[in-house]
Amino acid sequence: MNIVALFPFLAWFKLLTKETIKADIIAGLTGAVIVLPQGVAFATIAGLPPEYGLYTAMVTPIIAALFGSSFHLVSGPTTAISIVIFSAVSHHAEPGTPEFVSMALTLTFLAGIYQLSFGIARLGALANFVSHTVVIGFTAGAAILIATSQMKNITGIFVPKGESFVHTWIEIITGFAQTNIYLVLIAVATMIAALSIKKFIPRSPYLLFGMIVGSLLALFFGQFTDDIKLVGEIPRHLPPFSTPDFSFANLQLLTSEAFAVALLGLIEAVSISRAISTKSDQRIDSNQEFIGQGMSNIVGSFFSSYAGSGSFTRSGINYEAGARTPLSAIFAALFLVVIVLLVAPLTAYLPIASMGGVILLVAYNLIDIPHIKQTLAFSKSESSVLITTFLATLFLELEFAIYLGVLLSLVLFLAKTSTPKIPVLSIDDGPKNTHRKFIDIREKPILQCPQLKIIRIDMSIYFGSVNHIQKKFAKISDTENINHILIEASGINFIDLAGSEMLVAENKRLDKQGGGLYFVGMKPGVYADAAKSHFIKMIGNDHFFDSKSQAIRLIKKRLDDNKCARCQVRIFNECN
């Protein structure tokens, strides 16, 4: 086995130079500063102590960079994964407790096993069949849930733990009179400061500046109220070794939730890496990306890291900061270690209300408003996927919302491919048209042969589309009384067993009526596969043609001469 296949980082190690290392160091330092407030915020969303978000941002990016394929993807804690972790584990344990942490790590390990297995099994192409609209709808719904979860921290209104989306807002509305104005002012000041810094210095760690402003305001308000709760000091040490709970009961309990986490993580990582690769002109290996994500979560679960994936924000900033190789993500993780060791005690002064303001900004940035508007305006099918996933995220279990969105996306894909376009063609065989080009009769109202129907099938002939295609054949033979059908086959990508059986049966039916099915221009690969399955032999070699001229010349001999003698159309040269 090729050693690079086992250790993919050896491939880009060869590209390292003084210039690339310098560029990666600068990009890594930028990424470390950016992820510091995000890591704390995301861990809070996941129901974990704040330091677990930072541990994830230290361990996960290194492993994903070494075993992934993208040069610019930065993995680590993400908002969507964090809220799924919270939703999945909070059913079984109290958020923030040691039991909750242990189950979150077990869930991370299982998700990594799923992802690694998909990569080893070369199932990377599966990501192509999941509409990006599913992710857009899910993250928009998750953003609303995240904002809802922080309202109690921002307003000071008591909301019982575990309340649903609807019941949380009922509690907020009915308890509005108990709003703590000091907490609201801290959250609002945090957001205004962060947005102001972002406007004037777009590539700065604006969330970090917002948290500093919120902390200073909390110190000032501390002399007027005792209700300002603080995050508390983060332990100043490296990610400690941890052991997921491998008890059979725990594994059985988390298996289905882990699959949802794995699926969402893979969709995120592959979508982000492909989006950035369009700018960097890099080719992404989805299978290797699956392996990288799986390895990062498996290793991370033993070093106090919960499930991570690719981050669009950090990956985009990494590319814009001039990163040249995956070493930039590794530098970002190492710089974060240094920063945490230096500033960890300062989190003791960070108010939870300020953290709530930061999380509201993160939630808002999750909602892809331009994409949502475009989807709703131009595609009914994608709109249904978007709206269904969005509503399911708000009102159903999060893992079920992911499954529902993916399932609906696949159903719509199959529905689209099950009704391929079958345009009717004809030929303009005048003296100037020496190439005998087939023309769609909808584009040019040309005459058709009354004994030979020429059609084109624009998609694959498989079990899902056989019924639609068979109905088209029946309409031609029964309604138009034409039993010779020539299929322009250049648009057919494959023919499965069900498709072969249907075509053989239709050919036999037409043959009994004095006609038959004919094929011209079939792709060599499709023809070779059809030959292996004995489809060519069952139809007959004389029904397959390499050129239009050959097809028309030979099929013309099989037409009814009496009808040809009376025909006034005579669209083929052979008719004369």
C-alpha positions as CSV (number, residue, x, y, z in Angstrom):
1,M,0.0,0.0,0.0
2,N,1.2,3.5,-0.8
3,I,2.5,5.1,2.4
4,V,1.0,8.5,1.4
5,A,-2.4,6.8,1.5
6,L,-1.8,6.0,5.2
7,F,-0.1,9.3,6.0
8,P,-1.5,11.9,3.7
9,F,0.4,14.7,5.4
10,L,3.6,13.4,3.8
11,A,2.3,14.8,0.5
12,W,2.1,18.4,1.6
13,F,5.2,18.2,3.8
14,K,7.1,18.3,0.6
15,L,5.6,21.7,-0.2
16,L,6.9,23.4,2.9
17,T,9.3,26.2,2.4
18,K,10.4,29.2,4.5
19,E,7.8,31.3,2.7
20,T,4.9,28.9,3.2
21,I,5.8,28.4,6.9
22,K,5.9,32.1,7.4
23,A,2.5,32.5,5.8
24,D,1.1,29.6,7.8
25,I,2.4,31.1,11.1
26,I,0.6,34.4,10.4
27,A,-2.6,32.7,9.4
28,G,-2.4,30.4,12.4
29,L,-2.0,33.3,14.9
30,T,-5.0,35.0,13.4
31,G,-7.0,31.8,13.7
32,A,-6.0,31.3,17.3
33,V,-7.2,34.7,18.4
34,I,-10.5,34.2,16.4
35,V,-11.3,30.8,18.0
36,L,-10.7,31.8,21.6
37,P,-14.1,33.4,22.2
38,Q,-15.8,31.0,19.8
39,G,-14.5,27.9,21.6
40,V,-15.9,29.2,24.9
41,A,-19.2,30.1,23.3
42,F,-19.6,26.9,21.5
43,A,-18.9,24.8,24.6
44,T,-21.6,26.8,26.4
45,I,-24.1,26.0,23.6
46,A,-23.1,22.3,23.9
47,G,-23.9,22.3,27.6
48,L,-20.2,21.7,28.5
49,P,-17.8,23.6,30.7
50,P,-16.2,26.4,28.6
51,E,-12.7,24.8,28.6
52,Y,-14.0,21.9,26.5
53,G,-14.5,24.2,23.6
54,L,-10.9,25.3,23.8
55,Y,-9.7,21.7,24.2
56,T,-11.6,20.8,21.0
57,A,-10.0,23.8,19.2
58,M,-6.5,22.5,20.3
59,V,-6.8,18.8,19.4
60,T,-9.3,18.4,16.5
61,P,-7.6,20.8,14.0
62,I,-4.2,19.1,14.3
63,I,-5.5,15.6,13.6
64,A,-7.9,16.8,10.8
65,A,-5.1,18.7,9.2
66,L,-2.8,15.7,9.2
67,F,-5.3,13.2,7.8
68,G,-7.7,15.4,5.7
69,S,-7.2,16.6,2.2
70,S,-8.0,20.3,2.3
71,F,-5.2,22.8,2.6
72,H,-7.4,25.5,4.2
73,L,-10.1,23.7,6.1
74,V,-9.9,24.4,9.9
75,S,-11.8,21.9,12.1
76,G,-12.9,22.3,15.7
77,P,-16.0,23.2,17.6
78,T,-18.9,24.5,15.5
79,T,-22.3,25.9,16.4
80,A,-24.5,23.3,14.6
81,I,-22.6,20.3,16.1
82,S,-22.6,21.9,19.5
83,I,-26.4,22.3,19.6
84,V,-26.9,18.7,18.4
85,I,-24.6,17.5,21.2
86,F,-26.6,19.4,23.7
87,S,-29.9,18.1,22.3
88,A,-28.7,14.5,22.2
89,V,-27.0,14.3,25.6
90,S,-29.3,16.5,27.7
91,H,-32.0,13.8,27.4
92,H,-29.8,11.5,29.4
93,A,-27.8,13.7,31.8
94,E,-27.8,17.2,33.4
95,P,-25.8,19.7,31.3
96,G,-22.4,20.5,32.8
97,T,-22.2,17.5,35.0
98,P,-19.4,14.9,34.8
99,E,-21.9,12.4,33.5
100,F,-22.9,14.8,30.7
101,V,-19.3,15.3,29.8
102,S,-18.6,11.6,29.7
103,M,-21.6,10.9,27.5
104,A,-20.6,13.8,25.2
105,L,-17.1,12.3,24.8
106,T,-18.6,8.8,24.1
107,L,-20.9,10.4,21.5
108,T,-17.9,12.0,19.9
109,F,-16.0,8.7,19.7
110,L,-19.0,6.9,18.1
111,A,-19.4,9.8,15.6
112,G,-15.7,9.5,14.7
113,I,-16.1,5.7,14.2
114,Y,-19.0,6.3,11.8
115,Q,-17.0,9.0,9.8
116,L,-13.8,6.9,9.6
117,S,-15.8,3.9,8.5
118,F,-17.5,5.9,5.7
119,G,-14.1,7.2,4.6
120,I,-12.5,3.7,4.5
121,A,-15.5,2.3,2.7
122,R,-14.9,5.1,0.0
123,L,-18.4,6.6,0.6
124,G,-17.3,10.2,0.2
125,A,-19.5,10.5,-2.9
126,L,-22.6,10.2,-0.6
127,A,-22.0,13.9,0.4
128,N,-23.0,14.8,-3.2
129,F,-26.5,13.5,-2.7
130,V,-27.3,15.6,0.3
131,S,-28.6,19.0,-0.7
132,H,-26.8,22.0,0.8
133,T,-30.3,23.4,1.4
134,V,-30.6,20.8,4.2
135,V,-27.6,22.4,6.0
136,I,-29.0,25.9,5.4
137,G,-32.4,25.0,6.8
138,F,-30.9,23.2,9.8
139,T,-28.4,25.9,10.7
140,A,-31.1,28.6,10.4
141,G,-33.4,26.6,12.8
142,A,-30.4,25.9,15.1
143,A,-29.7,29.7,15.1
144,I,-33.2,30.4,16.4
145,L,-32.8,27.6,19.0
146,I,-29.4,29.0,20.1
147,A,-30.8,32.5,20.4
148,T,-33.8,31.2,22.4
149,S,-31.5,29.3,24.8
150,Q,-29.6,32.5,25.7
151,M,-32.6,34.6,26.5
152,K,-32.7,33.5,30.1
153,N,-29.0,34.5,30.5
154,I,-29.5,37.9,28.8
155,T,-32.8,38.8,30.6
156,G,-32.3,37.1,33.9
157,I,-35.8,35.5,33.6
158,F,-36.0,32.1,35.1
159,V,-36.7,29.3,32.6
160,P,-36.8,25.7,33.8
161,K,-34.2,23.5,32.2
162,G,-35.2,21.2,29.3
163,E,-38.1,23.4,28.1
164,S,-39.0,23.2,24.5
165,F,-38.7,26.1,22.0
166,V,-42.3,27.2,22.4
167,H,-42.4,26.8,26.2
168,T,-39.2,28.8,26.6
169,W,-40.7,31.7,24.8
170,I,-43.9,31.4,26.8
171,E,-41.8,31.6,30.0
172,I,-39.9,34.6,28.6
173,I,-43.1,36.5,27.6
174,T,-45.0,35.8,30.8
175,G,-41.9,36.7,33.0
176,F,-41.0,39.8,31.1
177,A,-41.6,42.0,34.1
178,Q,-38.7,40.3,35.9
179,T,-36.2,41.3,33.3
180,N,-32.8,42.4,34.7
181,I,-31.9,45.6,32.9
182,Y,-28.2,45.3,33.9
183,L,-27.9,42.0,32.2
184,V,-29.6,43.3,29.1
185,L,-27.3,46.3,28.9
186,I,-24.2,44.1,29.3
187,A,-25.4,41.8,26.4
188,V,-26.3,44.8,24.2
189,A,-23.0,46.6,24.9
190,T,-21.1,43.4,24.0
191,M,-22.9,43.1,20.7
192,I,-22.6,46.8,19.8
193,A,-18.8,46.8,20.6
194,A,-18.2,43.6,18.6
195,L,-20.1,44.8,15.6
196,S,-18.4,48.2,15.7
197,I,-15.0,46.7,15.7
198,K,-16.0,44.3,12.9
199,K,-17.2,47.2,10.8
200,F,-14.0,49.2,11.0
201,I,-11.5,46.3,11.3
202,P,-13.2,43.3,9.6
203,R,-10.5,40.8,10.1
204,S,-10.0,41.5,13.8
205,P,-11.1,39.2,16.7
206,Y,-14.2,41.4,17.2
207,L,-16.0,38.9,19.5
208,L,-13.0,39.0,21.9
209,F,-13.2,42.8,22.0
210,G,-17.0,42.6,22.6
211,M,-16.4,40.3,25.6
212,I,-13.8,42.7,27.0
213,V,-16.3,45.5,26.9
214,G,-19.0,43.4,28.5
215,S,-16.6,42.4,31.3
216,L,-15.7,46.0,32.0
217,L,-19.3,47.0,32.1
218,A,-20.1,44.1,34.4
219,L,-17.4,45.3,36.8
220,F,-19.0,48.7,36.8
221,F,-22.6,47.4,37.3
222,G,-21.3,45.1,40.1
223,Q,-21.7,48.0,42.6
224,F,-25.4,48.2,41.9
225,T,-26.5,44.6,41.7
226,D,-25.4,41.1,42.8
227,D,-27.3,39.2,40.0
228,I,-24.4,39.3,37.5
229,K,-23.2,35.8,37.1
230,L,-19.7,35.1,35.8
231,V,-18.4,32.2,33.6
232,G,-15.6,31.4,36.1
233,E,-12.0,30.7,35.7
234,I,-10.9,28.2,33.0
235,P,-8.3,25.7,34.1
236,R,-4.9,26.8,32.9
237,H,-3.5,23.5,31.5
238,L,-3.3,21.4,28.4
239,P,-6.3,19.1,27.3
240,P,-6.3,16.4,29.9
241,F,-6.5,12.7,29.0
242,S,-10.1,11.3,29.1
243,T,-11.8,8.0,28.6
244,P,-15.2,7.8,26.9
245,D,-17.7,5.5,28.6
246,F,-17.7,2.2,26.6
247,S,-20.4,0.4,28.6
248,F,-22.8,-1.4,26.4
249,A,-25.8,0.5,27.8
250,N,-24.2,3.8,27.0
251,L,-23.1,2.8,23.5
252,Q,-26.6,1.5,22.7
253,L,-28.1,4.7,24.1
254,L,-26.0,7.1,21.9
255,T,-25.6,5.1,18.7
256,S,-28.4,6.8,16.7
257,E,-27.6,10.3,17.9
258,A,-23.9,9.7,17.0
259,F,-24.9,8.9,13.4
260,A,-26.7,12.3,13.2
261,V,-23.6,14.1,14.5
262,A,-21.4,12.2,12.1
263,L,-23.6,12.9,9.1
264,L,-23.9,16.6,9.9
265,G,-20.2,16.9,10.6
266,L,-19.3,15.3,7.2
267,I,-21.7,17.5,5.3
268,E,-20.3,20.6,6.9
269,A,-16.7,19.6,6.4
270,V,-17.0,18.6,2.7
271,S,-19.2,21.6,1.8
272,I,-16.8,24.1,3.4
273,S,-13.7,22.5,1.9
274,R,-15.2,22.4,-1.5
275,A,-16.4,26.0,-1.3
276,I,-12.9,27.2,-0.4
277,S,-11.3,24.9,-3.0
278,T,-13.1,26.8,-5.8
279,K,-11.0,29.8,-4.8
280,S,-7.7,28.0,-4.2
281,D,-8.0,25.7,-7.2
282,Q,-7.3,22.6,-5.0
283,R,-9.0,19.3,-5.7
284,I,-10.7,17.8,-2.6
285,D,-10.8,14.1,-1.8
286,S,-14.1,13.5,0.0
287,N,-13.1,10.1,1.2
288,Q,-9.9,11.5,2.7
289,E,-11.9,14.3,4.3
290,F,-14.2,11.7,5.9
291,I,-11.1,9.9,7.3
292,G,-9.6,13.1,8.6
293,Q,-12.9,14.1,10.4
294,G,-13.3,10.6,11.8
295,M,-9.7,10.5,13.1
296,S,-10.0,13.9,14.7
297,N,-13.1,13.0,16.6
298,I,-11.8,9.6,17.7
299,V,-8.5,11.0,19.0
300,G,-10.2,14.1,20.4
301,S,-12.6,12.0,22.5
302,F,-9.5,10.7,24.5
303,F,-8.3,14.3,25.1
304,S,-11.4,16.0,26.5
305,S,-12.6,17.2,23.1
306,Y,-16.2,16.9,21.9
307,A,-17.3,16.4,18.3
308,G,-16.0,19.0,15.9
309,S,-16.2,19.6,12.2
310,G,-15.0,22.2,9.6
311,S,-15.7,25.8,10.5
312,F,-16.7,28.1,7.7
313,T,-15.7,31.2,9.6
314,R,-12.3,30.0,10.6
315,S,-11.6,28.3,7.3
316,G,-12.5,31.4,5.4
317,I,-10.3,33.6,7.5
318,N,-7.5,31.0,7.3
319,Y,-7.6,31.3,3.5
320,E,-7.9,35.1,3.5
321,A,-5.0,35.4,5.9
322,G,-2.7,33.7,3.3
323,A,-2.5,30.1,4.6
324,R,-0.6,27.9,2.2
325,T,-0.7,24.4,3.7
326,P,-2.6,22.6,6.5
327,L,0.2,23.6,8.8
328,S,-1.7,26.8,9.4
329,A,-4.4,24.9,11.3
330,I,-1.8,23.2,13.4
331,F,-0.1,26.5,14.2
332,A,-3.5,27.9,15.2
333,A,-4.0,25.1,17.7
334,L,-0.5,25.5,19.1
335,F,-0.9,29.3,19.4
336,L,-4.2,28.7,21.2
337,V,-2.5,26.6,23.8
338,V,-0.1,29.4,24.5
339,I,-2.9,32.0,24.7
340,V,-5.0,29.9,27.0
341,L,-2.1,29.3,29.4
342,L,-1.6,33.1,29.6
343,V,-5.2,34.4,29.7
344,A,-7.3,31.6,31.2
345,P,-7.6,33.2,34.6
346,L,-9.2,36.3,33.0
347,T,-12.3,34.3,32.2
348,A,-13.2,34.6,35.9
349,Y,-14.3,38.2,35.1
350,L,-16.4,37.3,32.0
351,P,-20.2,37.7,32.6
352,I,-22.5,35.0,31.3
353,A,-24.7,37.8,29.9
354,S,-21.8,39.0,27.8
355,M,-21.3,35.5,26.6
356,G,-25.0,35.4,25.7
357,G,-24.5,38.5,23.6
358,V,-21.6,36.8,21.8
359,I,-23.7,33.7,21.2
360,L,-26.5,35.8,19.7
361,L,-24.1,37.2,17.2
362,V,-22.8,33.7,16.4
363,A,-26.5,32.6,15.9
364,Y,-27.3,35.5,13.6
365,N,-24.3,34.8,11.4
366,L,-25.5,31.2,11.0
367,I,-28.6,32.4,9.1
368,D,-27.6,32.5,5.4
369,I,-30.3,35.1,4.4
370,P,-29.1,35.6,0.7
371,H,-29.2,31.8,0.1
372,I,-32.6,31.4,1.8
373,K,-34.1,34.3,-0.4
374,Q,-32.6,32.8,-3.5
375,T,-33.9,29.3,-2.7
376,L,-37.4,30.5,-1.9
377,A,-37.6,32.6,-5.1
378,F,-36.3,30.1,-7.6
379,S,-36.9,26.5,-6.5
380,K,-40.1,25.0,-5.1
381,S,-38.5,21.6,-4.4
382,E,-35.5,23.1,-2.6
383,S,-37.8,25.5,-0.8
384,S,-39.8,22.5,0.6
385,V,-36.6,21.0,1.8
386,L,-35.5,24.2,3.4
387,I,-38.8,24.9,5.2
388,T,-39.3,21.3,6.3
389,T,-35.8,21.1,7.8
390,F,-36.1,24.5,9.4
391,L,-39.5,23.7,11.1
392,A,-38.4,20.2,12.1
393,T,-35.3,21.7,13.8
394,L,-37.5,24.1,15.8
395,F,-40.2,21.6,16.8
396,L,-38.7,18.1,16.6
397,E,-35.7,16.4,18.0
398,L,-32.6,17.8,16.3
399,E,-31.2,14.5,15.1
400,F,-34.6,13.6,13.6
401,A,-34.6,17.0,11.8
402,I,-31.3,16.1,10.2
403,Y,-32.6,12.7,9.1
404,L,-35.8,14.2,7.8
405,G,-34.0,16.9,5.8
406,V,-31.6,14.4,4.2
407,L,-34.4,11.9,3.5
408,L,-36.6,14.6,1.8
409,S,-33.6,15.8,-0.2
410,L,-32.9,12.3,-1.4
411,V,-36.6,11.7,-2.2
412,L,-36.7,14.8,-4.3
413,F,-33.5,13.8,-6.1
414,L,-35.0,10.4,-6.9
415,A,-38.3,12.0,-8.0
416,K,-36.4,14.3,-10.4
417,T,-34.3,11.4,-11.8
418,S,-37.3,9.1,-12.1
419,T,-38.9,11.4,-14.7
420,P,-36.2,12.1,-17.2
421,K,-36.8,14.5,-20.0
422,I,-37.6,12.6,-23.3
423,P,-37.7,15.2,-26.1
424,V,-38.8,14.2,-29.5
425,L,-36.3,14.8,-32.3
426,S,-36.3,14.9,-36.0
427,I,-33.8,15.5,-38.7
428,D,-33.4,18.3,-41.2
429,D,-31.9,16.4,-44.2
430,G,-31.7,19.2,-46.7
431,P,-28.7,19.7,-49.0
432,K,-27.0,22.1,-46.6
433,N,-27.3,19.8,-43.6
434,T,-24.6,17.3,-44.4
435,H,-24.0,16.4,-40.7
436,R,-27.6,15.1,-40.3
437,K,-28.1,16.8,-36.9
438,F,-31.0,15.7,-34.8
439,I,-33.1,18.7,-33.7
440,D,-35.6,19.0,-30.8
441,I,-38.9,19.7,-32.5
442,R,-39.8,22.2,-29.8
443,E,-36.9,24.3,-31.0
444,K,-37.7,24.1,-34.7
445,P,-41.0,23.0,-36.1
446,I,-39.7,20.4,-38.6
447,L,-41.5,17.4,-40.0
448,Q,-41.3,13.9,-38.5
449,C,-41.3,10.5,-40.1
450,P,-44.7,8.9,-39.7
451,Q,-43.1,5.4,-39.2
452,L,-40.0,6.2,-37.1
453,K,-40.1,8.2,-33.8
454,I,-36.8,9.6,-32.7
455,I,-36.4,10.5,-29.0
456,R,-33.6,11.3,-26.6
457,I,-33.4,10.1,-23.0
458,D,-31.5,12.7,-21.0
459,M,-30.9,10.7,-17.8
460,S,-30.0,7.2,-16.7
461,I,-32.4,4.3,-17.2
462,Y,-32.7,2.7,-13.8
463,F,-35.4,1.2,-11.5
464,G,-36.7,4.6,-10.6
465,S,-37.2,5.8,-14.2
466,V,-38.4,2.7,-16.0
467,N,-42.1,3.3,-15.4
468,H,-41.9,6.9,-16.8
469,I,-39.9,5.7,-19.9
470,Q,-42.2,2.8,-20.5
471,K,-45.2,5.1,-20.5
472,K,-43.5,7.2,-23.2
473,F,-43.0,4.1,-25.4
474,A,-46.6,3.0,-24.9
475,K,-47.9,6.5,-25.8
476,I,-45.8,6.4,-29.0
477,S,-46.9,3.0,-30.1
478,D,-50.5,3.0,-28.9
479,T,-51.5,6.6,-29.5
480,E,-49.4,7.5,-32.6
481,N,-49.3,4.0,-34.0
482,I,-45.5,4.1,-34.5
483,N,-43.6,0.9,-33.6
484,H,-40.1,1.9,-34.7
485,I,-38.4,4.0,-32.0
486,L,-34.8,5.3,-32.3
487,I,-33.2,6.4,-29.1
488,E,-30.5,9.0,-29.3
489,A,-28.5,7.5,-26.3
490,S,-25.7,10.0,-25.7
491,G,-27.4,11.4,-22.6
492,I,-27.8,8.0,-20.9
493,N,-25.2,7.5,-18.2
494,F,-26.0,4.0,-17.1
495,I,-28.6,1.3,-17.5
496,D,-29.3,-0.9,-14.5
497,L,-30.8,-4.4,-14.5
498,A,-34.4,-3.1,-14.1
499,G,-33.8,-0.8,-17.0
500,S,-32.3,-3.6,-19.2
501,E,-35.3,-5.8,-18.5
502,M,-37.7,-3.1,-19.4
503,L,-36.0,-2.2,-22.7
504,V,-35.8,-5.9,-23.7
505,A,-39.5,-6.3,-22.9
506,E,-40.4,-3.2,-24.9
507,N,-38.4,-4.3,-27.8
508,K,-40.2,-7.7,-27.8
509,R,-43.5,-6.0,-27.7
510,L,-42.7,-3.6,-30.6
511,D,-41.1,-6.5,-32.5
512,K,-44.5,-8.4,-32.4
513,Q,-46.0,-5.3,-34.0
514,G,-43.4,-5.2,-36.7
515,G,-41.2,-2.6,-35.1
516,G,-38.4,-2.4,-32.5
517,L,-36.2,-0.3,-30.3
518,Y,-32.9,1.1,-31.8
519,F,-30.0,3.0,-30.1
520,V,-27.5,5.4,-31.6
521,G,-24.6,7.2,-30.0
522,M,-24.5,5.2,-26.8
523,K,-21.4,6.0,-24.6
524,P,-18.7,3.4,-24.8
525,G,-18.8,2.8,-21.1
526,V,-22.5,2.3,-21.0
527,Y,-22.3,0.0,-24.1
528,A,-19.6,-2.1,-22.4
529,D,-21.6,-2.5,-19.2
530,A,-24.7,-3.4,-21.3
531,A,-22.7,-6.0,-23.2
532,K,-21.5,-7.6,-19.9
533,S,-25.1,-7.9,-18.7
534,H,-26.1,-9.6,-22.1
535,F,-28.5,-6.7,-22.7
536,I,-26.9,-6.1,-26.2
537,K,-27.3,-9.8,-27.1
538,M,-31.0,-9.9,-26.0
539,I,-31.9,-6.8,-28.0
540,G,-29.8,-7.7,-30.9
541,N,-26.5,-6.2,-32.2
542,D,-28.3,-4.9,-35.3
543,H,-30.3,-2.5,-33.1
544,F,-27.2,-0.5,-32.1
545,F,-25.6,2.0,-34.3
546,D,-22.5,4.2,-34.1
547,S,-23.8,7.0,-36.4
548,K,-27.1,8.6,-37.4
549,S,-26.5,7.9,-41.1
550,Q,-26.0,4.2,-40.4
551,A,-29.0,4.1,-38.1
552,I,-31.4,5.7,-40.5
553,R,-30.1,3.8,-43.6
554,L,-30.7,0.4,-41.9
555,I,-33.9,1.2,-40.1
556,K,-35.3,2.6,-43.4
557,K,-35.1,-0.9,-44.8
558,R,-37.3,-2.2,-42.0
559,L,-40.1,0.3,-42.5
560,D,-43.3,-0.5,-44.4
561,D,-42.6,0.1,-48.1
562,N,-46.3,0.7,-48.9
563,K,-46.5,3.5,-46.4
564,C,-43.2,4.9,-47.6
565,A,-44.5,5.0,-51.2
566,R,-47.6,7.0,-50.1
567,C,-45.6,9.2,-47.7
568,Q,-45.4,12.9,-48.5
569,V,-42.9,13.9,-45.7
570,R,-39.8,12.2,-47.0
571,I,-37.5,13.9,-44.4
572,F,-34.5,11.5,-44.9
573,N,-32.2,11.4,-47.9
574,E,-32.9,7.6,-48.0
575,C,-36.5,8.4,-48.7
576,N,-35.5,9.6,-52.2
